Structure formats: C-alpha cells, structure tokens
Amino acid sequence: MTRYILDASDVKVDMIKKGLSLDESIYPFVQSIEHGHTGHGEILVRYAPTNPDSIAKVQGTLMREANKKAIEGHFGVPHHVWSDELHDTFGPHTCNYHLLLRKIKKAFDPNHASESSNYISAKQQEKQP
C-alpha cells in the first residue's frame, strides 16, 4: 500500500506544478490495518477554485493515473474499484476475477433485484482483442 500510494503521489506533484491543486503537501495519508496485513492510503488534493478545469482534471487525471500505476506495479485492486468500468479495467490484470463476480451475480440475482451500479452487474463481457 505504501509503495502504491507513493508511486501515485507523483501524479499529485505534477498537478501542483501545473497549478491544479492548492495543496502544496506531496505527502499521502497511509495507515496500516490489521497489524499490517492490509492498509489504507489516500492522496488528498484540494481543487483550485480559480481554475475552472481544476476539478475535472484532478479527478480524471488522478484516478486514471493512480489506477494505471496500480495495474503496472502489480499492487492489486484498490478499495475504490466499484462499477463495471473499473472492474473491467482491473479484472483482466488480476486473473479475470470480474468474470467470476458476474457469474456469482447472475446466479444469486438473476432478476437484477439488487442495485449493482456501485458493485458489478451481470452484463455480458465484451470479447477482449
């Protein structure tokens, strides 16, 4: 977790240099949980209200680049991975877990009674090139 957050913090440094973040601190928040068996980390960014593109660029760039670093660094699937789009992004890099999740969803919720937009739907997976 610490290595992942520190790698992803490089993205924040670039945002500070471009004036997209008011926050001058490059240090992330990282804490160990369950005696070091898991952890939690956050990169805190304050948007620049004088820059109209700040919010969109910070959210889009930070999330996209942090996810890219998680995949490239083989850091696992972050806790913020909810939704079909994010599961479809991480799944192919982590034993295609998203396909198994969809089978479970289809088996236990064939009528789509539970709300799935924050987790995963039973949609058919598109063929990978």
Phi and psi in radians as a Rosetta constraint file:
Dihedral C 1 N 2 CA 2 C 2 CIRCULARHARMONIC -1.100 0.35
Dihedral N 2 CA 2 C 2 N 3 CIRCULARHARMONIC -0.790 0.35
Dihedral C 2 N 3 CA 3 C 3 CIRCULARHARMONIC -1.078 0.35
Dihedral N 3 CA 3 C 3 N 4 CIRCULARHARMONIC -0.747 0.35
Dihedral C 3 N 4 CA 4 C 4 CIRCULARHARMONIC -1.072 0.35
Dihedral N 4 CA 4 C 4 N 5 CIRCULARHARMONIC -0.858 0.35
Dihedral C 4 N 5 CA 5 C 5 CIRCULARHARMONIC -1.130 0.35
Dihedral N 5 CA 5 C 5 N 6 CIRCULARHARMONIC -0.698 0.35
Dihedral C 5 N 6 CA 6 C 6 CIRCULARHARMONIC -1.148 0.35
Dihedral N 6 CA 6 C 6 N 7 CIRCULARHARMONIC -0.704 0.35
Dihedral C 6 N 7 CA 7 C 7 CIRCULARHARMONIC -1.099 0.35
Dihedral N 7 CA 7 C 7 N 8 CIRCULARHARMONIC -0.764 0.35
Dihedral C 7 N 8 CA 8 C 8 CIRCULARHARMONIC -1.210 0.35
Dihedral N 8 CA 8 C 8 N 9 CIRCULARHARMONIC -0.409 0.35
Dihedral C 8 N 9 CA 9 C 9 CIRCULARHARMONIC -1.134 0.35
Dihedral N 9 CA 9 C 9 N 10 CIRCULARHARMONIC -0.382 0.35
Dihedral C 9 N 10 CA 10 C 10 CIRCULARHARMONIC -1.018 0.35
Dihedral N 10 CA 10 C 10 N 11 CIRCULARHARMONIC -0.561 0.35
Dihedral C 10 N 11 CA 11 C 11 CIRCULARHARMONIC -1.131 0.35
Dihedral N 11 CA 11 C 11 N 12 CIRCULARHARMONIC -0.705 0.35
Dihedral C 11 N 12 CA 12 C 12 CIRCULARHARMONIC -1.146 0.35
Dihedral N 12 CA 12 C 12 N 13 CIRCULARHARMONIC -0.662 0.35
Dihedral C 12 N 13 CA 13 C 13 CIRCULARHARMONIC -1.013 0.35
Dihedral N 13 CA 13 C 13 N 14 CIRCULARHARMONIC -0.765 0.35
Dihedral C 13 N 14 CA 14 C 14 CIRCULARHARMONIC -1.093 0.35
Dihedral N 14 CA 14 C 14 N 15 CIRCULARHARMONIC -0.677 0.35
Dihedral C 14 N 15 CA 15 C 15 CIRCULARHARMONIC -1.159 0.35
Dihedral N 15 CA 15 C 15 N 16 CIRCULARHARMONIC -0.662 0.35
Dihedral C 15 N 16 CA 16 C 16 CIRCULARHARMONIC -1.110 0.35
Dihedral N 16 CA 16 C 16 N 17 CIRCULARHARMONIC -0.769 0.35
Dihedral C 16 N 17 CA 17 C 17 CIRCULARHARMONIC -1.083 0.35
Dihedral N 17 CA 17 C 17 N 18 CIRCULARHARMONIC -0.574 0.35
Dihedral C 17 N 18 CA 18 C 18 CIRCULARHARMONIC -1.513 0.35
Dihedral N 18 CA 18 C 18 N 19 CIRCULARHARMONIC -0.042 0.35
Dihedral C 18 N 19 CA 19 C 19 CIRCULARHARMONIC 1.363 0.35
Dihedral N 19 CA 19 C 19 N 20 CIRCULARHARMONIC 0.301 0.35
Dihedral C 19 N 20 CA 20 C 20 CIRCULARHARMONIC -1.483 0.35
Dihedral N 20 CA 20 C 20 N 21 CIRCULARHARMONIC -0.251 0.35
Dihedral C 20 N 21 CA 21 C 21 CIRCULARHARMONIC -2.225 0.35
Dihedral N 21 CA 21 C 21 N 22 CIRCULARHARMONIC 2.370 0.35
Dihedral C 21 N 22 CA 22 C 22 CIRCULARHARMONIC -1.396 0.35
Dihedral N 22 CA 22 C 22 N 23 CIRCULARHARMONIC -0.307 0.35
Dihedral C 22 N 23 CA 23 C 23 CIRCULARHARMONIC -1.321 0.35
Dihedral N 23 CA 23 C 23 N 24 CIRCULARHARMONIC 2.137 0.35
Dihedral C 23 N 24 CA 24 C 24 CIRCULARHARMONIC -1.609 0.35
Dihedral N 24 CA 24 C 24 N 25 CIRCULARHARMONIC -0.168 0.35
Dihedral C 24 N 25 CA 25 C 25 CIRCULARHARMONIC -1.430 0.35
Dihedral N 25 CA 25 C 25 N 26 CIRCULARHARMONIC 2.248 0.35
Dihedral C 25 N 26 CA 26 C 26 CIRCULARHARMONIC -1.692 0.35
Dihedral N 26 CA 26 C 26 N 27 CIRCULARHARMONIC 0.005 0.35
Dihedral C 26 N 27 CA 27 C 27 CIRCULARHARMONIC -1.480 0.35
Dihedral N 27 CA 27 C 27 N 28 CIRCULARHARMONIC 2.247 0.35
Dihedral C 27 N 28 CA 28 C 28 CIRCULARHARMONIC -1.475 0.35
Dihedral N 28 CA 28 C 28 N 29 CIRCULARHARMONIC 2.940 0.35
Dihedral C 28 N 29 CA 29 C 29 CIRCULARHARMONIC -1.701 0.35
Dihedral N 29 CA 29 C 29 N 30 CIRCULARHARMONIC 2.117 0.35
Dihedral C 29 N 30 CA 30 C 30 CIRCULARHARMONIC -2.347 0.35
Dihedral N 30 CA 30 C 30 N 31 CIRCULARHARMONIC 2.346 0.35
Dihedral C 30 N 31 CA 31 C 31 CIRCULARHARMONIC -2.443 0.35
Dihedral N 31 CA 31 C 31 N 32 CIRCULARHARMONIC 2.534 0.35
Dihedral C 31 N 32 CA 32 C 32 CIRCULARHARMONIC -1.508 0.35
Dihedral N 32 CA 32 C 32 N 33 CIRCULARHARMONIC 2.464 0.35
Dihedral C 32 N 33 CA 33 C 33 CIRCULARHARMONIC -2.233 0.35
Dihedral N 33 CA 33 C 33 N 34 CIRCULARHARMONIC 2.616 0.35
Dihedral C 33 N 34 CA 34 C 34 CIRCULARHARMONIC 0.962 0.35
Dihedral N 34 CA 34 C 34 N 35 CIRCULARHARMONIC 0.875 0.35
Dihedral C 34 N 35 CA 35 C 35 CIRCULARHARMONIC 0.951 0.35
Dihedral N 35 CA 35 C 35 N 36 CIRCULARHARMONIC 0.672 0.35
Dihedral C 35 N 36 CA 36 C 36 CIRCULARHARMONIC 1.542 0.35
Dihedral N 36 CA 36 C 36 N 37 CIRCULARHARMONIC 0.030 0.35
Dihedral C 36 N 37 CA 37 C 37 CIRCULARHARMONIC -1.339 0.35
Dihedral N 37 CA 37 C 37 N 38 CIRCULARHARMONIC -0.362 0.35
Dihedral C 37 N 38 CA 38 C 38 CIRCULARHARMONIC -2.591 0.35
Dihedral N 38 CA 38 C 38 N 39 CIRCULARHARMONIC 3.099 0.35
Dihedral C 38 N 39 CA 39 C 39 CIRCULARHARMONIC -2.750 0.35
Dihedral N 39 CA 39 C 39 N 40 CIRCULARHARMONIC 3.020 0.35
Dihedral C 39 N 40 CA 40 C 40 CIRCULARHARMONIC -2.406 0.35
Dihedral N 40 CA 40 C 40 N 41 CIRCULARHARMONIC 2.404 0.35
Dihedral C 40 N 41 CA 41 C 41 CIRCULARHARMONIC -2.517 0.35
Dihedral N 41 CA 41 C 41 N 42 CIRCULARHARMONIC 2.623 0.35
Dihedral C 41 N 42 CA 42 C 42 CIRCULARHARMONIC -2.451 0.35
Dihedral N 42 CA 42 C 42 N 43 CIRCULARHARMONIC 2.500 0.35
Dihedral C 42 N 43 CA 43 C 43 CIRCULARHARMONIC -1.879 0.35
Dihedral N 43 CA 43 C 43 N 44 CIRCULARHARMONIC 1.940 0.35
Dihedral C 43 N 44 CA 44 C 44 CIRCULARHARMONIC -1.597 0.35
Dihedral N 44 CA 44 C 44 N 45 CIRCULARHARMONIC 2.256 0.35
Dihedral C 44 N 45 CA 45 C 45 CIRCULARHARMONIC -2.314 0.35
Dihedral N 45 CA 45 C 45 N 46 CIRCULARHARMONIC 2.229 0.35
Dihedral C 45 N 46 CA 46 C 46 CIRCULARHARMONIC -1.686 0.35
Dihedral N 46 CA 46 C 46 N 47 CIRCULARHARMONIC 2.207 0.35
Dihedral C 46 N 47 CA 47 C 47 CIRCULARHARMONIC -1.225 0.35
Dihedral N 47 CA 47 C 47 N 48 CIRCULARHARMONIC 2.628 0.35
Dihedral C 47 N 48 CA 48 C 48 CIRCULARHARMONIC -1.609 0.35
Dihedral N 48 CA 48 C 48 N 49 CIRCULARHARMONIC 1.824 0.35
Dihedral C 48 N 49 CA 49 C 49 CIRCULARHARMONIC -1.148 0.35
Dihedral N 49 CA 49 C 49 N 50 CIRCULARHARMONIC -0.338 0.35
Dihedral C 49 N 50 CA 50 C 50 CIRCULARHARMONIC -1.404 0.35
Dihedral N 50 CA 50 C 50 N 51 CIRCULARHARMONIC -0.167 0.35
Dihedral C 50 N 51 CA 51 C 51 CIRCULARHARMONIC -1.952 0.35
Dihedral N 51 CA 51 C 51 N 52 CIRCULARHARMONIC 1.840 0.35
Dihedral C 51 N 52 CA 52 C 52 CIRCULARHARMONIC -1.017 0.35
Dihedral N 52 CA 52 C 52 N 53 CIRCULARHARMONIC -0.482 0.35
Dihedral C 52 N 53 CA 53 C 53 CIRCULARHARMONIC -1.507 0.35
Dihedral N 53 CA 53 C 53 N 54 CIRCULARHARMONIC -0.097 0.35
Dihedral C 53 N 54 CA 54 C 54 CIRCULARHARMONIC -0.976 0.35
Dihedral N 54 CA 54 C 54 N 55 CIRCULARHARMONIC -0.903 0.35
Dihedral C 54 N 55 CA 55 C 55 CIRCULARHARMONIC -1.083 0.35
Dihedral N 55 CA 55 C 55 N 56 CIRCULARHARMONIC -0.887 0.35
Dihedral C 55 N 56 CA 56 C 56 CIRCULARHARMONIC -1.097 0.35
Dihedral N 56 CA 56 C 56 N 57 CIRCULARHARMONIC -0.756 0.35
Dihedral C 56 N 57 CA 57 C 57 CIRCULARHARMONIC -1.200 0.35
Dihedral N 57 CA 57 C 57 N 58 CIRCULARHARMONIC -0.722 0.35
Dihedral C 57 N 58 CA 58 C 58 CIRCULARHARMONIC -1.122 0.35
Dihedral N 58 CA 58 C 58 N 59 CIRCULARHARMONIC -0.876 0.35
Dihedral C 58 N 59 CA 59 C 59 CIRCULARHARMONIC -1.092 0.35
Dihedral N 59 CA 59 C 59 N 60 CIRCULARHARMONIC -0.864 0.35
Dihedral C 59 N 60 CA 60 C 60 CIRCULARHARMONIC -1.155 0.35
Dihedral N 60 CA 60 C 60 N 61 CIRCULARHARMONIC -0.854 0.35
Dihedral C 60 N 61 CA 61 C 61 CIRCULARHARMONIC -1.200 0.35
Dihedral N 61 CA 61 C 61 N 62 CIRCULARHARMONIC -0.831 0.35
Dihedral C 61 N 62 CA 62 C 62 CIRCULARHARMONIC -1.070 0.35
Dihedral N 62 CA 62 C 62 N 63 CIRCULARHARMONIC -0.846 0.35
Dihedral C 62 N 63 CA 63 C 63 CIRCULARHARMONIC -1.136 0.35
Dihedral N 63 CA 63 C 63 N 64 CIRCULARHARMONIC -0.814 0.35
Dihedral C 63 N 64 CA 64 C 64 CIRCULARHARMONIC -1.074 0.35
Dihedral N 64 CA 64 C 64 N 65 CIRCULARHARMONIC -0.832 0.35
Dihedral C 64 N 65 CA 65 C 65 CIRCULARHARMONIC -1.243 0.35
Dihedral N 65 CA 65 C 65 N 66 CIRCULARHARMONIC -0.646 0.35
Dihedral C 65 N 66 CA 66 C 66 CIRCULARHARMONIC -1.142 0.35
Dihedral N 66 CA 66 C 66 N 67 CIRCULARHARMONIC -0.705 0.35
Dihedral C 66 N 67 CA 67 C 67 CIRCULARHARMONIC -1.133 0.35
Dihedral N 67 CA 67 C 67 N 68 CIRCULARHARMONIC -0.704 0.35
Dihedral C 67 N 68 CA 68 C 68 CIRCULARHARMONIC -1.078 0.35
Dihedral N 68 CA 68 C 68 N 69 CIRCULARHARMONIC -0.746 0.35
Dihedral C 68 N 69 CA 69 C 69 CIRCULARHARMONIC -1.159 0.35
Dihedral N 69 CA 69 C 69 N 70 CIRCULARHARMONIC -0.629 0.35
Dihedral C 69 N 70 CA 70 C 70 CIRCULARHARMONIC -1.112 0.35
Dihedral N 70 CA 70 C 70 N 71 CIRCULARHARMONIC -0.707 0.35
Dihedral C 70 N 71 CA 71 C 71 CIRCULARHARMONIC -1.249 0.35
Dihedral N 71 CA 71 C 71 N 72 CIRCULARHARMONIC -0.873 0.35
Dihedral C 71 N 72 CA 72 C 72 CIRCULARHARMONIC -1.136 0.35
Dihedral N 72 CA 72 C 72 N 73 CIRCULARHARMONIC -0.594 0.35
Dihedral C 72 N 73 CA 73 C 73 CIRCULARHARMONIC -1.525 0.35
Dihedral N 73 CA 73 C 73 N 74 CIRCULARHARMONIC -0.025 0.35
Dihedral C 73 N 74 CA 74 C 74 CIRCULARHARMONIC 0.985 0.35
Dihedral N 74 CA 74 C 74 N 75 CIRCULARHARMONIC 0.791 0.35
Dihedral C 74 N 75 CA 75 C 75 CIRCULARHARMONIC -1.542 0.35
Dihedral N 75 CA 75 C 75 N 76 CIRCULARHARMONIC -0.017 0.35
Dihedral C 75 N 76 CA 76 C 76 CIRCULARHARMONIC 1.632 0.35
Dihedral N 76 CA 76 C 76 N 77 CIRCULARHARMONIC -3.010 0.35
Dihedral C 76 N 77 CA 77 C 77 CIRCULARHARMONIC -1.675 0.35
Dihedral N 77 CA 77 C 77 N 78 CIRCULARHARMONIC 2.051 0.35
Dihedral C 77 N 78 CA 78 C 78 CIRCULARHARMONIC -1.131 0.35
Dihedral N 78 CA 78 C 78 N 79 CIRCULARHARMONIC 2.809 0.35
Dihedral C 78 N 79 CA 79 C 79 CIRCULARHARMONIC -1.152 0.35
Dihedral N 79 CA 79 C 79 N 80 CIRCULARHARMONIC -0.340 0.35
Dihedral C 79 N 80 CA 80 C 80 CIRCULARHARMONIC -1.493 0.35
Dihedral N 80 CA 80 C 80 N 81 CIRCULARHARMONIC 0.143 0.35
Dihedral C 80 N 81 CA 81 C 81 CIRCULARHARMONIC -1.459 0.35
Dihedral N 81 CA 81 C 81 N 82 CIRCULARHARMONIC 1.644 0.35
Dihedral C 81 N 82 CA 82 C 82 CIRCULARHARMONIC -2.272 0.35
Dihedral N 82 CA 82 C 82 N 83 CIRCULARHARMONIC 2.464 0.35
Dihedral C 82 N 83 CA 83 C 83 CIRCULARHARMONIC 1.885 0.35
Dihedral N 83 CA 83 C 83 N 84 CIRCULARHARMONIC 2.710 0.35
Dihedral C 83 N 84 CA 84 C 84 CIRCULARHARMONIC -1.011 0.35
Dihedral N 84 CA 84 C 84 N 85 CIRCULARHARMONIC -0.784 0.35
Dihedral C 84 N 85 CA 85 C 85 CIRCULARHARMONIC -1.017 0.35
Dihedral N 85 CA 85 C 85 N 86 CIRCULARHARMONIC -0.836 0.35
Dihedral C 85 N 86 CA 86 C 86 CIRCULARHARMONIC -1.258 0.35
Dihedral N 86 CA 86 C 86 N 87 CIRCULARHARMONIC -0.680 0.35
Dihedral C 86 N 87 CA 87 C 87 CIRCULARHARMONIC -1.098 0.35
Dihedral N 87 CA 87 C 87 N 88 CIRCULARHARMONIC -0.680 0.35
Dihedral C 87 N 88 CA 88 C 88 CIRCULARHARMONIC -1.175 0.35
Dihedral N 88 CA 88 C 88 N 89 CIRCULARHARMONIC -0.458 0.35
Dihedral C 88 N 89 CA 89 C 89 CIRCULARHARMONIC -1.308 0.35
Dihedral N 89 CA 89 C 89 N 90 CIRCULARHARMONIC -0.816 0.35
Dihedral C 89 N 90 CA 90 C 90 CIRCULARHARMONIC -1.468 0.35
Dihedral N 90 CA 90 C 90 N 91 CIRCULARHARMONIC -0.560 0.35
Dihedral C 90 N 91 CA 91 C 91 CIRCULARHARMONIC -0.904 0.35
Dihedral N 91 CA 91 C 91 N 92 CIRCULARHARMONIC -0.881 0.35
Dihedral C 91 N 92 CA 92 C 92 CIRCULARHARMONIC -1.075 0.35
Dihedral N 92 CA 92 C 92 N 93 CIRCULARHARMONIC -0.339 0.35
Dihedral C 92 N 93 CA 93 C 93 CIRCULARHARMONIC -1.664 0.35
Dihedral N 93 CA 93 C 93 N 94 CIRCULARHARMONIC -0.095 0.35
Dihedral C 93 N 94 CA 94 C 94 CIRCULARHARMONIC -2.358 0.35
Dihedral N 94 CA 94 C 94 N 95 CIRCULARHARMONIC 1.139 0.35
Dihedral C 94 N 95 CA 95 C 95 CIRCULARHARMONIC 1.028 0.35
Dihedral N 95 CA 95 C 95 N 96 CIRCULARHARMONIC 0.437 0.35
Dihedral C 95 N 96 CA 96 C 96 CIRCULARHARMONIC 0.947 0.35
Dihedral N 96 CA 96 C 96 N 97 CIRCULARHARMONIC 0.692 0.35
Dihedral C 96 N 97 CA 97 C 97 CIRCULARHARMONIC -1.002 0.35
Dihedral N 97 CA 97 C 97 N 98 CIRCULARHARMONIC -0.517 0.35
Dihedral C 97 N 98 CA 98 C 98 CIRCULARHARMONIC -1.111 0.35
Dihedral N 98 CA 98 C 98 N 99 CIRCULARHARMONIC -0.532 0.35
Dihedral C 98 N 99 CA 99 C 99 CIRCULARHARMONIC -1.198 0.35
Dihedral N 99 CA 99 C 99 N 100 CIRCULARHARMONIC -0.695 0.35
Dihedral C 99 N 100 CA 100 C 100 CIRCULARHARMONIC -1.162 0.35
Dihedral N 100 CA 100 C 100 N 101 CIRCULARHARMONIC -0.729 0.35
Dihedral C 100 N 101 CA 101 C 101 CIRCULARHARMONIC -1.035 0.35
Dihedral N 101 CA 101 C 101 N 102 CIRCULARHARMONIC -0.686 0.35
Dihedral C 101 N 102 CA 102 C 102 CIRCULARHARMONIC -1.180 0.35
Dihedral N 102 CA 102 C 102 N 103 CIRCULARHARMONIC -0.650 0.35
Dihedral C 102 N 103 CA 103 C 103 CIRCULARHARMONIC -1.117 0.35
Dihedral N 103 CA 103 C 103 N 104 CIRCULARHARMONIC -0.724 0.35
Dihedral C 103 N 104 CA 104 C 104 CIRCULARHARMONIC -1.121 0.35
Dihedral N 104 CA 104 C 104 N 105 CIRCULARHARMONIC -0.788 0.35
Dihedral C 104 N 105 CA 105 C 105 CIRCULARHARMONIC -1.027 0.35
Dihedral N 105 CA 105 C 105 N 106 CIRCULARHARMONIC -0.789 0.35
Dihedral C 105 N 106 CA 106 C 106 CIRCULARHARMONIC -1.137 0.35
Dihedral N 106 CA 106 C 106 N 107 CIRCULARHARMONIC -0.678 0.35
Dihedral C 106 N 107 CA 107 C 107 CIRCULARHARMONIC -1.224 0.35
Dihedral N 107 CA 107 C 107 N 108 CIRCULARHARMONIC -0.724 0.35
Dihedral C 107 N 108 CA 108 C 108 CIRCULARHARMONIC -1.662 0.35
Dihedral N 108 CA 108 C 108 N 109 CIRCULARHARMONIC -0.239 0.35
Dihedral C 108 N 109 CA 109 C 109 CIRCULARHARMONIC -2.470 0.35
Dihedral N 109 CA 109 C 109 N 110 CIRCULARHARMONIC 1.081 0.35
Dihedral C 109 N 110 CA 110 C 110 CIRCULARHARMONIC -1.135 0.35
Dihedral N 110 CA 110 C 110 N 111 CIRCULARHARMONIC -0.410 0.35
Dihedral C 110 N 111 CA 111 C 111 CIRCULARHARMONIC -1.728 0.35
Dihedral N 111 CA 111 C 111 N 112 CIRCULARHARMONIC 0.146 0.35
Dihedral C 111 N 112 CA 112 C 112 CIRCULARHARMONIC 0.987 0.35
Dihedral N 112 CA 112 C 112 N 113 CIRCULARHARMONIC 0.781 0.35
Dihedral C 112 N 113 CA 113 C 113 CIRCULARHARMONIC -1.288 0.35
Dihedral N 113 CA 113 C 113 N 114 CIRCULARHARMONIC -0.575 0.35
Dihedral C 113 N 114 CA 114 C 114 CIRCULARHARMONIC -1.531 0.35
Dihedral N 114 CA 114 C 114 N 115 CIRCULARHARMONIC 2.624 0.35
Dihedral C 114 N 115 CA 115 C 115 CIRCULARHARMONIC -1.294 0.35
Dihedral N 115 CA 115 C 115 N 116 CIRCULARHARMONIC 2.171 0.35
Dihedral C 115 N 116 CA 116 C 116 CIRCULARHARMONIC -1.968 0.35
Dihedral N 116 CA 116 C 116 N 117 CIRCULARHARMONIC -0.075 0.35
Dihedral C 116 N 117 CA 117 C 117 CIRCULARHARMONIC -1.146 0.35
Dihedral N 117 CA 117 C 117 N 118 CIRCULARHARMONIC -0.385 0.35
Dihedral C 117 N 118 CA 118 C 118 CIRCULARHARMONIC -1.679 0.35
Dihedral N 118 CA 118 C 118 N 119 CIRCULARHARMONIC -0.045 0.35
Dihedral C 118 N 119 CA 119 C 119 CIRCULARHARMONIC -2.215 0.35
Dihedral N 119 CA 119 C 119 N 120 CIRCULARHARMONIC -1.653 0.35
Dihedral C 119 N 120 CA 120 C 120 CIRCULARHARMONIC -2.722 0.35
Dihedral N 120 CA 120 C 120 N 121 CIRCULARHARMONIC 2.575 0.35
Dihedral C 120 N 121 CA 121 C 121 CIRCULARHARMONIC -1.771 0.35
Dihedral N 121 CA 121 C 121 N 122 CIRCULARHARMONIC 3.047 0.35
Dihedral C 121 N 122 CA 122 C 122 CIRCULARHARMONIC -1.661 0.35
Dihedral N 122 CA 122 C 122 N 123 CIRCULARHARMONIC 0.335 0.35
Dihedral C 122 N 123 CA 123 C 123 CIRCULARHARMONIC -1.010 0.35
Dihedral N 123 CA 123 C 123 N 124 CIRCULARHARMONIC 2.695 0.35
Dihedral C 123 N 124 CA 124 C 124 CIRCULARHARMONIC -1.249 0.35
Dihedral N 124 CA 124 C 124 N 125 CIRCULARHARMONIC 2.369 0.35
Dihedral C 124 N 125 CA 125 C 125 CIRCULARHARMONIC -1.314 0.35
Dihedral N 125 CA 125 C 125 N 126 CIRCULARHARMONIC 2.313 0.35
Dihedral C 125 N 126 CA 126 C 126 CIRCULARHARMONIC -1.250 0.35
Dihedral N 126 CA 126 C 126 N 127 CIRCULARHARMONIC 2.614 0.35
Dihedral C 126 N 127 CA 127 C 127 CIRCULARHARMONIC -1.140 0.35
Dihedral N 127 CA 127 C 127 N 128 CIRCULARHARMONIC 2.363 0.35
Dihedral C 127 N 128 CA 128 C 128 CIRCULARHARMONIC -1.414 0.35
Dihedral N 128 CA 128 C 128 N 129 CIRCULARHARMONIC 2.446 0.35
